[in-house]
Amino acid sequence: MLEKRRQLPQEQFMDTDYFIFCLEAVHDIEIESVTPTQQKLEELTKDFGIASIYKTCDSIEGLEDSLNTLVLGDHNFKNYEIIYLVMTGEANSICLNDYYYSLQEIAEIFEGRLNGKLLHFSNAKVLDLDEEEAQYFLDVTGAKGISGYGNKFNGIASSDLDKAFFNLFNEDDNMLDVVEELHQKHYKLCKLLDFRLYY
């Protein structure tokens, strides 16, 4: 299982009380290659001093193992405010190796284990939930929000907007203020990608 922690100078890492856990779906975790997502996370560390852990998964078991390791095995887990998922799928599902899993199924796997976390999807998949679906996910997992984009990846990756979002979160942990500021500073991109937050 691949795990890469962004390297920060030791004293800078000690000051960091904010981490991002990124899980990217790949076709085969045995094939090592640097993805654009990893490059953006490197930039996030370099530009804003935000540390992240990056892992890949190629199955629902891999997704579950990775999140379980984080929740149960990482003493810094309380400092991970954002779980960043880079995977394809439909409005209310993710796709891992050609299998689709609904967010309802994902919620049941992580019942009560995402307390206070924000789950953020890149625009590799569209996020389009009705009120009931969103509420179910939040109630079952304990997550404080789910964010993502309503428009499909159409040659424009959300990674730059994701980076801006994560940095704003680093400066202010009020989710609604952060989203408002994101829209003020990056209005065109938010509209173009149709940024959404369910809480």
N, C-alpha and C positions, 0 to 999 in steps of 0.2 A: 504494500500500500504506500503510495507516494505522499510524503508530507514535506512541505517546504515552508519554513518560517522566514519572513523577510528579515534580513539582517540589518539591525540598526547598531550604531555605535553603542557600547554597553551603557554609558551614562544616559544616553537618550532613551534607550529601551527601558531603563529603570523609571524614567519619568512618564512613560506611556501607561495610561490607565484606560486606554480605549483600543480595542482590537476588532478586526473584521475577520470572520471565518468565511472563506470562500470555498464553495464546492462546485466543481465544474464537471459536467457530464462529458465523457469522452467515449470513443468507440471501444478502446481497449486500454486499460490502465497499465499494461505491460510495456506499451510503446511510450517512451519518454520523449517529449518534445516541449519546447517553450511555446505556450499559447499567447495570443494577444491579451487575454485576460491577465496572465501572469505578468506581462510587460506593464500593464496598467497598474497592477498592484505594486510593482517595483516603483513606478512613478509616484504613487500615493505615499509610499514610504519616503522617497527622496524629496518630494515637494512639500509634504505636510507632516512628516514624522509619524504617520499612522501605520502601526504594525498590523500584519495580517498573517493568517495561516492559510495556505492554499492546498487543497487536496482534490484529487480526481476520483470519479466513480464511474463504473460502467454497468451497474445493476442496482436494483432496489436494496439488495443486501449490503452493497458497498455504501450506498447513501446512509442506510441505517447504522452500519458499523462506524462510519466516519462521524456521524452526529453523536452516537453513543460514546465514542472515545472522547469527543469534545466535552460532552455533558458530564460524563462520569470520571474521565481521566485527567482533565486539564484544570489545574487549580486556578488558572486565570479565567475560567469560564464566565465568572460574574462580570468580567470586564469586556466580554464580547457583546456589544450592543446590537451588532448587525450580522445576520447570517445571509451571505450573498450567494444566490444560486444562479449559475450560468448553465442553463439547460433548455432544450427545446420542449415543445409541448403545445397543447391547445389552451383555450381560455381558462379551463378549470382543471388542467392536468399537466403532468410533466412526462417527458418521454425519455426512457433509458433503454438503449439498445433495441429500439423498435417496439418496446412495450410501453403502454400508457398507464399512468397511475393517477387517480384523481386526487385533488388536494384533500378530499375527505379521507381517503385511505392514508395519505401522508399524516394527516392530523391524528388519526388513530394510532399510528406507529409511535408518534411523539407526544402522546397524551400527557399533559401536565409538565412537559419537560422543556418548554421554550419560554418559561416565565420571563416577562419583561423584555423579550427579544423582538427585534424588528426583522422580518423575513423580507429580503429585497431580491426581486428577480430582474435580471438583465433583460433587454429586449430580444434575446434569442428566442423567447416565447412571449406571446401576448398574455396579459393577465386581465381577465374579464370575469369577475365574480358577481353574482347577484347578492343582495343583502344577506340572505339566509346562508349562502355558502360561506361568505366571509365571516359572518358571526359564528357559525359552527366551528370553523378553523380556529378562530381566536379563543372561543370558549373552551374547546377541547385541549389545545396546546398551551394556553396561557400566554401566547405571544401578544405583544402590545400593538402590533400592526403588520400588515402585509402591503408591500409597495411593488410597483412595476410599471409596465407600459401597456397602453391599449392598442398601439399600432405596431404592426409586424416590422421586423428588421427588413428595411428596404434600401440596403446599401449604406444605411447610417446606423452604426453601432451605438448603443447607449453608454458605452464605457466612459466617455468624457463627462457626461452628465452624472453617471454613477459616482465618479470620482469627486465631483463638486458636491454632490449630495452627502457623501461620506465625510467630507471635510467640514461641511456645515454642521453635521451631527457631532463632529468632534468638538466644535466650538459651543454648541448649544444643544442640550439633550431634550428640549421641548420639541417633540415630533411635529406638532402643528406649526410652530414658529419656523422650524427648519424648512418645511414644505412651502410655506408662504415666501420665505426668503429665496428659496430655490427658484420659485416662479418669478420673483422680482428680478433676480440676477440673470436668469437663463430662460426668459419668457418664451422666446421663439422655439427653442429646443424642447422645452416642456410641452408646448402645444403640438409641435411636429411629432413627437414620440407619444404624446398623450399620457403624461405621467399620472399615476393613480396611487392613492393611499386608501386602504381599508383599515379602519380601527374601531 
